[in-house]
């Protein structure tokens, strides 16, 4: 089952869920649990191969239920750095909400992100991304995060965010889907 979750997580992009009737605001942001509600109500998700790639434009969801795979029965919340690391090791990638408002984040070009001005409180979280792993550098742990802003941002679309003091809120509102067996 963990391998199934990892396989599905690598092929789904929750940023594509742009249905206003579930409370999300397309390219203007939204919450992952609302995307999960849409997925459960509509019978699953398509893979990128059948749905297409992220377009970064307000639009309707052109979901085709005939191509749906990976039915969900719920989701789990992860709210600590330790629990995030455990889930990354046992479940696979997680949806995380982060503070992405700082210029240092917006213009990140590589390296280990440690801007202490990056907030972790729930009200400051303004961007959903995918936590895909953990790495260590000079004794400090970093969460490896896949962003949706293209491979031209960061390190081929990824950022390494320090886990010290839950920087940027990477473990404040992390979630992962629970799939039907």
N, C-alpha and C positions, 0 to 999 in steps of 0.2 A: 504494500500500500504506500509506503514512503516513496518508493521508486516511482509509483504512479503519480503521486503529488508533485514530485520533482519534475517529472516529464511534463505534466500539464502546466506547472508554474512557469517553466521555461518557454512555453508556447502561447501563453495567454498574456494579454496586456490590458489590465483593468482600466487604463486611461481611455480605452476605446468605448467604454460604457458611457454613453452620453445622453441617456434618457432623462428628460426633465421631469417626467411623472414620477421618478424615483428620487427626486431632490437634487440630483447632480446638475452642474452647470457647464458641462462639456469642457471646453478649453479654459473656462474661468474657474475651474476647480470643483471639488465635490468630496464625498467621503466614501471610503472603501466599503463600509458596511452597506451603503445604499447600492453600490454596484453589486455586492453579493446578493442583496434582496432581488435585484433585477435578474441576476443569473438564475437564482432558484425559481423565480416566477416564470421565466421563459425557457426553462428546460436545459440550460447549460450555456456553453460558449462555443464559438467556432475557433479553429486554429488560425494563426496568421495566414496560413496557406490558402484557406477558403475565404476568410473575412477581408483580408488585405492589411496594409500597413496603416499606422497612425498618420492622420492627415493634418492635424493641428489647425482645423477649421471647424467652426460651429456647423453641425449637420445633424441629421437624424441617424439613428442606429439602423444600419441596413443588414441586420442580423437575419440569417436564414436558418430556421429551426431544423430543417432537413440535414444541415451540416453540424448540428450541435453534438458535442461530446463532453464528458466530464461533469455529470450531474452532481450538484452540491446538495448536502443535507443541512449544512450550517457552517459556522466559522468559529474560530477560537481567537480570543484576545490575548496578546502578550504584552506585559506592561513593565518589564524590567530588563536590564541589559543581560543578566544571567539567563533569564527565560528566553530572550531573543537568541542568544548564542546556542542554547540547548535546542530550540526549535530549528535553527539553521542547520544544526548537525543531524537532527533526526527526521525532520519533515521536509526541509528544502527551503526555497526562497519564500519570503514573506512580504506582504504589502506593508509599507511603513509610511507614516506621514511625518514630514519634517518641516523645519523652518528654512525656507529657501529665499528669504527676502533680502539678505545681505548682498552687497556688490561682490564681496569675496567669494560667495557661493555662485552667484550668477556668472562671474568671469573666471571661475576655477578652471585651471588649465592642466592640473596634475599635481602629484605629490600627496602629502598627508594633510588632510583638512583639520585644522585645530583652532579656528577663529572662536575665541571665548565669548564673543558677542552673539553667537548663534544660540537662540533660545530653545528651551525644551518644554515649556509649559504648553498645555493643550491649546490655549487660545492663540499661540504664535505659530502653530503648525499650519502651513499653507500650500503644501505640495505633496502629492503621493508618488512614491517611487518603489522600487523593488530591492529589498535587502537580499543579497545572494551569497554572502559569506563573511568570514572574519579572517583578518590577517594581523600579524604582530610585527612591529617595527620598533627597535630600541626598547623592548620591554613593554610597550604600550599597545593595547588592542585597538583595532580599527574595524568598523563595519564596511564591507565592500557593497556599494549601492549602485544599481543600474538606474540611470535617469532616462527620461523620455524626450530629452531635448536634442537628440541626434548624436551620432558618433563624432561630430565635430566639437562637442562640448566635453570638457574634462579629459579623462584618459579613455578615448574611444567610447564615450558615453557613460563612463563610470567615475565614481568618486570614493575615496577612502576617508570615512569620517571617524574621528577619534571617539572612543566609547567613554572616555573620562567624563564624569558628571553627566552622562547621557546627552552629549553634545548634539545640538540641533533637534533633539527630541526623537532620535531614531528608535528608541524603545518606549516612547510614551504611548503610542497608539498603533502598535504593530498587530497585524492579523494574518491568519492563513485560512484557506478554505478547508472544510471537512467534506470529503467526497463520499458519495454513495458507493457501496461495495458491489 
